[in-house]
């Protein structure tokens, strides 16, 4: 089957993409506007891109051309925090995706604790074991038929890691740090089931034939 996105409803394309590209990491983005009003929302079109220097990327949509609070806040202030989501935070993370009226505080709505950041004005989610304080370095908007997207690039200026999940040599205890991933629709996955593949191979053994 061949699918040309321009020949299909955007909902059809969305369903295919979000089922095909799985699991997707979740960026739980907190921000504030110039007046100091807090916002918190999850994004599964999110990832880390590079580490020297470290950057993250995520893509909020603008339904019918209207910017949601996260995008409006970041374009206004140039700052945000990415909070990482673990199993025990899944329900509260999901609650912050509710379409609340602009200006209503998702921290209060979901029963979460805002914690002051060190560099940026946006608060962190205290309950999240890893948080990235970020400064926007670039954004690019594109729109076709209805729900245009804006890609936000943020430089990670400060990383917070809970002491209890930190191991020597800057490694994370993944037995304690149990993140979740986004699947299609309302489905999520756990990251408990892991397997190891060694990178210790010598291509010269193959090339000599």
Secondary structure, 3 states (H helix, E strand, C coil): CCCCHHHCCHHHHHHHHHHHCCCECCEEEEEECCCCCEEEEEECCEEEEEECCEEEEEEEEEHHHCCCHHHHHHHHHCEEEEEECEHHHHHHHHHCCCCCCCCCCHHHHHCCCEECCCCCCCCEECCCCEEEEEEEEEEEEECCCCCEEEEEEEEEEEEEECHHHEEHHHEECCCCCCEEEECCCCCEEECCCCCCCCCCCCHHHHHCC
